[in-house]
Amino acid sequence: MQTWHIPPALIPERSTPDGPVTTHQLRRTVIGYLTLVATGTAIARCAANGRAANLGVGLIAPGAGYLGAGKPVRFLASVVGFATSLVMWLGSGNVMAPVTVWLATALGALRHDVRRPLAKVMVPLTALATVCGGIALRRSAFQKAVKRRTARNEFLQTLGATNCVPITRSEKRESTPPVPELSTEQLELVRFALERALQPVSEFKGYDKIEQFQLSSIRYQVAVNGYGLTAVQYAHTPAFHGYLSLAQRNTIAKWQERICWAFWSKESMWGHLRYNPDPIPRDDIMVSGWLGNQIAGYVAATRDQCYSEPGSISFRHPRGMRYDYDLHSLTEVLARNFAAAKYGLFPCEPNWIYALCNGFGILPLPIHDHLYGTSYVERIMPSFRRGFENEFLSADGRTIGIRSKWTGFSIPAMTSILSDASVIWQIYPVMPDIARRQWEILKREMLTLRDDGRLDVKMSGWDRIDTGNYRRSGVSALLWVQAAATELGDADIAAAAGARIADEGQAVTEGGVRRLANGSTQANLAWVMSNCGRANAHYDRVNYGIPDAWARGPILDVAEYPHVLVARAVTDGEALDLVLRPGDRGGRRRLGFTRLRPGVTYAVRGGVEDQIVAAADGTASAHVDLEGRLEVRLMPTPN
């Protein structure tokens, strides 16, 4: 199936601003708040001018009881405190923070006499006016969104868009995918990722250490490190394992270091109100989904079965507890959480559901299906697709970046190009028609490719933050634009986005390593993934993995880093073709090969030796004089 010929889907029509689950949760939230307003009003009325009136008013809005007590400074302090608690709730799932602040300020006002009785009237009226105003604004916004949806669907129909849901089929690839060569600049980018991944597992030199709850966390940097290296291996060097595969296994091992998962026991305490250090079973797609995708992607690119062994993933608590998993059990946990999710997508922190995290978390399911013959996609994808279309798509067709599981609320600033483009890349393998729709809308309305080749991007909100260090920068959004454009075959936009990333991020090359001087470690690692792909590589890896010829043919398994950089490595099942470059001043280097036919003589073109003979275990070695770009071909000789 040639995915780039799949027409985009139309934006689904609905008669309400949100899907049925979100609408139900929002109504419940509004009814619950109005009940609280009524309760607070009744307490204030019954208390007359007694101190309990401040308690009643304080139940209506955080700190409002201090208005009745004539304490405006304390009211403002309460508002600031409540805003801070909301940030804590968003950032770490701490649902107790806003509840505690709200109740504490209400009880605090109970200690003061009533000095402003008018607050008993004005605060409830203001609350009602706010709710009514919000509903009116929401209806008005929906009407405008319907007009935008109509206009966008008319445009999509010119591209052949339909409401037809493509049938997911288990089919073999029609042809062997292309394997392009990495450029010198791309190899320099890859070195940034390798130098972090090849250090001892327990060390995190070169990673940003800011906090361990949100997007700057070490775990996300480790994950993106692995994603980038897997993308390089699959698209450019599928017949090279060696230090490239070792680097990916190291990033998976780093996930099991305490710094990457210690946060969960705290989030479980203040989000689920129970102590549970195990970061896998419930919610927390931040670990199960991101790590599951990293492992599944690596296995799809190499067919390395080491993560099929029970206990091959082990989270070891300092107090002696041990939580063991493997690729199979991780995938089953993901499927179970998806199946139980009424939104179709499930939370990261307790309560908060991110489209971006779920985009990673859904990918291990199709990979597991094509590797092991399971049927996760058949079981889970219908509800995932329905949930995405109904609950995580705005009425006019934009991706909703985040939603509260309990209240139904979203955060408008996270409906952004960053959210749109990242999810486009993620879901392309599993919902290519929806990804195409989202890309066509994004490209038409928010991206402008000038005649001089420069790219203009209409950024807003989240787009102007480097998610790896929270500094002001458009690099994170541009990285995902480049990744999506590359995957969907828009080479001109991908190149223009790459140029703008290099410019805005102040790209420099030092010691053979290229990096963004004005970018976080996470941004630099993401640049490897976005800048070193090819059209449909992500789709192919998720849905097909490597062809049988790549799985059985010779591979380069020993090369010394950084002296030997592999720009291309591919096998047709019999021969092995390599393109190598020196990572330093050059010299004679040894190469080790495996998966050769035992006892067979192989001709070596481009090597010091003309021929080598495979040992009984299918291994052999040869040498090369590596001074610049070098093509090497290893092929069996006729008997």
N, C-alpha and C positions, 0 to 999 in steps of 0.2 A: 504494500500500500504506500503510495507516494504521498506523504502527509502534506506537502506544500500545495497539492491540488485540492485538498479538502476546503470547501467554501466556508466562510465564517457563519456562525449562528446568529440569528436575530436576537435582539434584546427582548426577553420575555415580557409580555404585558401583564400587568396586575392592577387591580382596582384600589389598592391601598399603597401607602408609601413603602411598606416593608412586607416581608413574607409572613405567613401565618404564625410561625413560632415567635418571631420577634414582636409581631403585633400583640399576641397574647401576653408576652412578658411585659411589654410597655404598658398595656392596659392594667395589668396587675400592679405594676409599680405606681402608676398614677392613682389607682384606687387606694392602694396602701398609704400613699402620701396624703391623699385627701382625708382618709380615716384618721391619720395622725393630726392633721390640721383640725378636724372636728373635735378630736379628743382634747387637744391642747386648748382650743377655744372654750370648750365646756369647763375644763379645769379653771381657766382664767376667769370665766364668768361666775362660776360657783364660789371662787375664792374672794370675789369682790376686790377689796384693796389689800387683802392679806398677801403674805409673801408667796403663797402657792400660785398666785397669778403669774409671777415671773417664771415659775416652773412651766406652767401651761404655755406661755408665749415662747419659752425656750424650746419646747418640743416642736413648735411649728417651723422654726429655722434655727440653725446653729448660732448660738450667742444672742439670739433675739431677746432672751430674758433680761439681758443687761440693758436693753433699751427701756424696758419698763422700770428698771431700777435706776435709770438715769446715769448709767456708766458707759458713755460712748466709747471711751478708750478700750475698756474691756470688751465691748462689742467688736471693735475693729480687730483687737488681738484674737478674739475667737474666730472671726472670719479668716484671718491669716492662718491660724492653727488648723481650721477645718480644711482650707485649701491645701495645706501641707499634708494633711492626712489623706486627702484624695490622691495626691501624688504618690504617697506610700502605698495606697491601695492599687493604683495602676502599676507602680514599679515593682511591687513584690507580692501582690495578691493579699495584702494585709487588710482584710475586710474589717477587722476589729478596730483599726485606727479611726476611720470616720465615725463609726458607731460610738466609740469611746469618747471622742472629742465632743460630739453632739450631746450625748447624755451628761458628760462632765460639765459642759457650759450651762446646760439647763439646771443641773443640781447646784452649780455654783451661784447662779442667780437667785436661787431659793433662799440664800443667806441674807439677802438685802431687802429693804423695804421698797414698796412700790412708790415711785416718785413721778412716773409718767404713765398715768392710767390710760392715756390715749393709745398706748402701744397694744393694749388688749383688742382694740378695734383695727388699728392700722396694719399690724402684722398679719392677721388672718386675711384681711382684704388684699394686702399685697401678695400673699401666697396664692390666693385664688386668681388674682389678676395675672400673676406670672404663669400659672398653669393654663389659663384660658388664652393668654397671649401666645404661649408656646404652641398650643394646639392650632391656633389661627395661622401662625407663621408656618407651621408644618404643612397645613393644607395648601397654603399659597405656594410654598416651595414644591410641593408635589405636583401642582398644576403646571408649574414651569418645567419640572422634570419630565412630565408627560410630553410636553411639546418638544423638548430636546430628544427624548426617546423616539418620537415619531420621525423627526428629521434624521436622526442617526440610522434608524431602520431603513428609511428610504435610500440613504447612501449605501448601506450594507447590501440592500437588494440589488444594487447595480453591480456588486461583486459576486452575486450568486448566492447570497445568504438565504437560509431556509430555517425552519423550526425543526428539521429532521435531526434526530439524535443518531450519530454514527454508531454502527454496531461494532463492539469490540470483538475482534476475532483473534484466535491463536493461529498465526500464519508465519511462514518463514520469510525471511528477507528475500526480495527478488534478485538482489545483486550484492556483491561485496562492497561495503562502503568505502569511500575514498580515504586515503591517509596522507594528508598534506604535510609538508615539511615545516617545522618551526623555524621562524626567522631568527637572526642573531638577537634582535631586540626581545623577541618572545622568550628565548632561552635565558636572557638576563632576568626577565621577570620570574621565570620558573625558579631560578636560583634563590630568589627572595623566599619562596615557599620552602624549598629544599633545606635551606640553612636553618630554618626553624623546626622543620620536621625531623631532621637527622641528628639533632642534639639528643642527649640522654633523655629518656621518657620523663623522668622526674623533674627536668629543668624546663623553664619557660622563658629563657633569655630571648629578647626581641619581641615579646608579646606585651601589649599594653595592659597594665594592671590598674584599673580605676575602681570598679565595683563588680560584684558577682551576682547581681540579680537581673539586670537588664542587658541591652544589646552590646555593651562594651565588654561583657563578661569573657573570661578566658575560654569558656566552652565554645562560644560562637566563633572566636578566632581559630580555635583548633578545628572546628568543623569546616569552616571555609578553607582552611589550609588543606584539609583532606579532599574537599570537593574540587578544588583547583587542580590538584595533582592527579586525581582520577580523570578529570576532563582532559588533561594533557595526555595521559596514558592512552585513553580510549581513542581520542581523535588523531594522535600523531605518532605514538610509540607503543602500539599494542603488543609488539614483539620484543619489548624491553621490560624486564622485571627489575632485577638488581636493586640498586639503591632507590629507584623510584617506587617500587612496591614496598620496600622496607620503610620508606618515609610515610607511606599511607598507613601501614600497620602501626607505626609509631604514633601517628595522630589518633588512631583508634585506642591505643594503649593510654595515651594522655587523658582521654575521656575518663578513664578509670582512676585517675589521680583525684584525691579528695577535693582539690580546689574547684573541680568541674561539676561536682554534684552535692557539695556540702550545703548549698543554699536550700535544698528541698526540704530538709527536716524543719527548717524555720518556716518556710512557706506553708508546709502542711499544718504546722501548729497554729499559725494565725489566719490561715485560709480555710482549712478543713476542720480546725479545732481538734486535731489529734496528732500525736507524735508518730511519724512514719518516715524514717530516713531513706527508705528504698525509693529511688527516683523514677521507677519505671511503671508500676501497675496502674496508678490512677492519675488521670490528667497528665500534666507535665510533658506535653509533646515537645517541650524544649530539650528534653533528654531523649526520650524514646523515639521521637520523630527525627530529630537532627542526627542522632547517633545511628539510628536504624538506617537512614538514608545513606550515611557515610559508609557503613559496612556493606549494605546491599550494592551500592555503586561500585565499591572496590571489587566485590565478588563478581559482579557483572562484567567488569573490565578485565579480570584475570582468571576467573574460575578457581581461585584459591578457596579451598574448602575448610580452612582452619577455623572459621567462625561457625561452622556447623556443629562443632564439638560442644556438648553440654559444659557450661562453665567457662567457655572461652572468653566471655565477658563477665568480669567479676568486680562488683563494687564492695570494697572492704572497709568497714567502719572501724575507727580507732578503738571502739569499745568491744570489738570482737565479732560484731554481726557481719555476715557476708551475704550478698545478694547476687546470685549467679544467673546468667542468661546466655543466649547465643542468638544467631540470626533468626532461627525459627521461632524461638519464644518471644523475641522482640517483635517480630512481625505479627505474631498472634496477639500480643498485647495491643498493638496499634489497631488491628482489625476489631478487637473487642471494644476498645474505646470509641472507634468510629461508629460501630454498630449501635452502641448505647447512646450516642450523642443525638439529642432531639434537633439540634441545629444542623446535623450532618457533619459538622466540624467540632473538634473538642478542645478544651482549654490548654493554655500554657501555664501561667500562674492560675491558682484557684480563681475561678470566675471569668477571667479574661481570655477570649478566643481571638487569636490572630490568624488572618488568612495566610500570611507569609509562612508561619510555622507549620500550618496544616498543608501548605503546598509542598514542603519538604516531607512531611510525615506520610503523605499518601503514596509517595514514590516506591518505598520498599515493597508494597503489595504487588504491583505488576512485575517487578523484578523477581520476587520470590515465585510468582506464578510461572514465568518462563524458565526459571532455573530448576524448579522442583515440581512442576506440574500441579500446583495448588490452584484454588479457584477464588482467591481473595477479591480480585477485580469484579467478578460476577456477583459476589455477595455484597460488596461494599460500595462500588462505584455509583450505582443508581442513587443511593441516599446521599452520597457525597456530592454528586452533581446537582441533585435537587436542593440540597442545603446551600451550596454555593450560589446557585441561580436565584433562590428565593430569599435567603437570609444574608448573604454577603455580596449582593449586587444591588446598587442603588437603582431607583426607578428609571434613571436615565442611562444605566449601563456602566457605571464606574465600580471598581472593586472597593468594598468597604474593608479597610485595613484591620479594624478591631471591633469587637462587640462584647458587651457584658452578658455573660450567660444568665445572670440572675435578674438584671433590670431590663435588658434589651437595648440599653443605650450604646451608641457608638461615639467615637471622637472624630469630628469632621476633619481635623488637621491631618489625620492619618489616612484619609482618602486622598491619595497623592500619586504623582508619577512613580515614585519609589515603590509604592504598594502595587500599583498597576503593573509596572514592568517586571518586578520580581515574580509576581504571581503568573504573569504570562509565560515567563521562562519555565517556571515550575510545573504548571499544569499542561503545557504543550504535549507531553507524551501521553497523558491520560484523557484530556479533553481538548484535542487540537482545534476543533471548530470554535470553541469558546475562546481559546487563546488567540486564534486568528481574529476574532471579533474585537477582543480587547486591544489587540495590537493595531488594527486598522483605525479604531477610534483614537487611540493615543497618537498614532502617527499623523493622522489628518488634523487633529485639533490642538495638539500640544507640542509637536515637533515641526520645525521648519528648517529644511536644508537649503542654505543659501547657494547662490550661483558660484561663490568663491569656495564652496565646500564646507563652510562653517555651519555648526548646528545651533539653532536657537531652541531653547526649551522653556516652556511656561511652568516654572516651578512655584510651589506654594507649600506652606506648612512644613511637614516632615522632610520635604525635598531639600531643604536648605541646611540640613544637619548631617555631618559625618557620623553615622550611627556607631562607629567604633570608638569615638572619643567625645562626642557631643559638641564638637566645635562647629562653628558656622562654615559650611562648605556644601557645594552641590555635587560633590564627587560620588557619594553613595547612590544618588538617583541616576547619575550618568552611567555608573557601572552597570546597573540593571538594564538601562536602555541599551547599552552596548551588548550585554548578554542576550537580551531578547531579540535584538536586531540580527545578531549573528546566527542565532538558532533558527530564526524564521527566514533567513536568507536575504535580508536587507543590508547588503554589504556596504553600500554608500553611507547609510546612517550609522552602521557599526563603526566604520572608519572615522567618520566625523565625531562620533561620541568619544572614541579612543583619543583623538587629537585634543578634544576639549578636556578630557580627563588629565592628559599629560600636561596641558597648559595650566589648568586650575589647580592641579595637585602638585605642580612644580616637579616634574619628573627629572631625576638625575641618575647617572650611572657611576657607581663607585666600586672599584675592585671587581668589575665584571657583573655586579648585581644592580639591577634597575629597580628604582623605587620612587614612590611619591613622597617627596620631602614634606609636603603639606597635607599628608593623608595619614590616617590611623593605620596600625598594623592590619586591622581587619579590612580596610579599604585596599591596601596593597595586596593582600591575599586574594581578595575578590577580583582584583584586576587580572590575576593569573587566570581565573575561571572565565571572566568576560572577554579577555583579549586572546585566549588561546583555544577557542572552540572552532567549530565549523558548522555549516548549516545542517540541521537535523541530527547532530551528534548526540544531543541529550535525548531526543526521541528514540534514536536507534539503541542507545545503551540501556534505557529503561525497558523498552519493549522487546528487544532481541538479544542484547548482550553481544558477545563476540561470535563471529562465524566459526564453524567447526574447523576450518582451515587455520584460523588464528589460534585455536585452542590446541591443535595437535602439532603444528609446525615448529621448527627450531626457534629458540628465543635467545637473545643476549641476556645473560643472567649475572655476569660479573663485569663491572667497569668501575674504575676508580673515580669517585667524586672529590673535587671538582675538575680533575684533569681531563676527564672524558665526558663531554656533553652530547646527549643523544637527541638529534633534531628529527629523526625519522627512524622507525623500526617497524617492519611489517613482514609477514610471512604468507606465502600462498599455500602452506601445508608441506612444502618440500624445501624450498629455498628461503633464505633470509636476506632481506635488503636493509641496509643501514646507511644513515647519513650522520656523520660524527663531526664535532667541532671541538677544538681544545678549549678548556676553561682557564688555561694559563698560557705560559709561553710555548707550550707544546713539547713534544718528545716522543720516545717510544713507549707505548702502553700495551698492557696485556688485556685481552678480552676473553671472557669465559662464556661458553655456549652450553646449552642443555636442550633436552628433547630431540637430540639427534638420533639417527638410527644406529644402534650399536654395531661397531665393526665396519661401518660404511666410510669410504673416503669422500671428503668434501673438498671441492675446489674453493679457494679463497681469492677473490679478486679485490685488490686494494689493500691486502695485508702484506706483512713481511714474508710469511710463509705462503707458498703457492697451494699447499694441500695440508689438510689435517685429517686424522682418523679418529672417529668417535670411539670412546671407551665403552665397556660393557654396560655402564650405567647411562649411556647416551650423552656424556659430557665430552668436551674438548676445549682447547684454548688456542688462541693465535695472538699475534702481535701486530700492531699498526704503528707507523710513524705519523704522528698527528701534529701537523704544522698549521693546517687550515681546514677548510671544508673538505671532508673525505667521504667518498662513497665506498662502501664495502658490500660485497655480495658473497654469500656462502651458499653453495649448491652441491647436491650429491653428484658424484661422477658416475657414468655408466659402468655397470659391472664388466 
